[in-house]
Structures are given as C-alpha cells and as structure tokens.
Amino acid sequence: TLSSSPWNREVDVITVKVWQDLELMSVGLFCPCKKEQQIEVKFKMFSSSGHLIHEQEEEELYPTDMAEVGEMKLSRPVKLEAYRKYFLVVKMGGVACWAGEGGNILHCLQTMMGGVQVAFETPDREELEEFLEVVENFTNTNKGQIPALYFRSVN
C-alpha cells in the first residue's frame, strides 16, 4: 500500500534472505513525490559480515507497472546464496519520495524448480554500526523505501 506521507530519510536498509540461490537483477524503489525532481540513487549490498558485495549509483529509474515505483537495474546480476542474510542499503540523496506501508516479511516466489521463500527482516542498529557510517534506519518490514526485488533463478 502506498503511504499517504512523503518519505525523506538519509538511508534505508532492509535485510533479505532466500531459501534457494538466486540472482538479484534489479531493485524496485519508490519514486520522488515530484516527478520532475532529479535523483541520485546510491545502492549497496552487504553480506551478513559487512562485506561490500555490490555498489551502484544511478540518476534515473526505469518505469514499472506499480504505482510510484521505479526500477533500478543492476549493472550485473548479484548472487544471493541460500540461507544467508544480506543487507540492502539505499540512499535517495535527500529527495522526498513515496513510501510503502503494510509490507510482508515472507514471500514465496514460483520458479521452474518450485517455490522459493524470500524473507525480509528489520536490521538491528548494532548490525549496521559494523559497516555503515549512518545507522539511523527508518525502513522496516512494515514501512519503507524498497517495495520490490527482481530475481532470477540460478541454474
């Protein structure tokens, strides 16, 4: 569900875990409230131990079929190994964006090889202090900035 109030946070972090090896192809992000506003998206993905796995910056998002959500296509697929925790970090450059409410912590994706569970968690501040300079995270499993992840199966 789309939030009725704008979202303007310095950093948004969510934790994701998958039950089968998958490749992350792109990330869905809420668009700026003012459509003409320029954005500078900074995306980082860290392992559970705080190791930087992927880093990318973009100035535009591709349109999607979801209201007020744009797609940030990753420069290369990023493998998520089964049963491991990953931190997804987004900085929208101080731009007021839409946000989502009422998120689900567990999803089941249908693939050619059957269902794959994907779980989201709200990271602990202590975990973030290990590898982030700014740890004031307001995104959680109920409300925040990262409404969609685009995966493909690893053969």
N, C-alpha and C positions, 0 to 999 in steps of 0.2 A: 504494500500500500504506500502511496506517495504521501509524505509528510506535508502538513499544512504550513510549516515554518521553514525558512531557508536554513541551510547548514553551512557554517563557515568555521571550520576548525583547522588548526595548523597541520595536524597529522591524523590519519585514520588507519587503524591497524585491526586486522581480524586474523584469527588462526584457522587454518584448514587442514583436514586430514582425510585421506582417501583410503578405501579398502582394497584397491587394486591399482597397480601402476597406471598412471595417466599422464598425458602431456597437456599442460596449460597453454592454450593458443592465444587467448586474449582475455581481457578483463572488462566487465561492464561497470561503468561509473555514471553517477548522476551528473547531468549537465548543469551548467550555470543557469541561475534563475533568469538572468538577462541574456537572451540568445546571442546577441552581438558581442558579448564580453569575451575578450581574449583570455585563454587559459594557458597555464604551464603545468602540465601534469608530470609529477615525478613518481615513478613506481619502483619499488624494491621488493624483492622476495628473499627471505632469510630462512635458513634451516633452523631446526629446534635449538641448535647450539649457537645460533647467532652468526653463522657463516653466510655471507652475501652470495646468493645464487644467481640473481638476475637484477639488472638495473636498467631503467629506460626513462627517457623524457620525451614528451610529445606536446605539441601545441594545438592539436585538434583531435576530436573523437569522431569515429565513423557512426552514421545513423544506425539505429536498431528499430525493431518493431515494438519496443517497450517505451511507454511514455516517459519522456525526460531522461532517458538513459542512452549514453553513447558507448561505443566500443573502442577500447584501446588495444590495437593488435600488437602482439609482442613481436619483436624483431626476429625471434627464433622460438621454437617450442621449448618449454621448460618442463622437464620430467619431475613428477611428484611420485615418490616411491610409496608403496602401500604401507599403512600403519605408522607413518612418520608425520610429525607436526611441522607445518610451515607457517611463517608469518608473512602476510601480505600487507605492505605499507604503501599508503597513497598520500601524496601532498598535492593539493589543488592550487597552490600559490595564493592563498588568501581570498579566493573568489567565492562569493555566496552561491551555493549550489542547492539543488533539490536533494532530498534525502528520503530514505525508505523507513517504514515502521512495520513492526509485526513480522520480522524475519523468522525463518525456521532454522533450527540448529542441525537438522538431519534431512538429507535428501537422498533419493535413490534414483540413479540415472540408468536408463535402459541402454544397453550396448548389444552388439552382436554376440558377445560372450555371456550375456545375462546382466543382472542388476549389479550396480556398483554403488556402495554407500559413500556419501561425502558429508563430513561433519564440520561444523563451524563452532568455534569457541571464542569467548572474550578473553584476550590475553591478560595475564596478571601484570601489574606495574613492575614488579620485581623482574619478571622475564624481560620486559622491554628495556629496563635500565642496563642490561648486559650489553646491548648493541645499538641502542638509539640515543641520540642526544636529547631529543624532545620526547617525553613519555606521557604527556597529557593526552590520552586517547579517549575520545568520546564515542567512537564506534563500538558497538557491541552486537551480540547476536539478535537483538530486538530492533535496534535503530542504527542507521549509519549511511555510509557512502558507497559501499561496494555491493550492488544488488545482483551481479551475475558473474559467473566464471564460465569460460568456454573451453571445454576439454575435448581431447580425442584419445581413443584407446591406444595403448602401446602393444604392438604385436610381438 
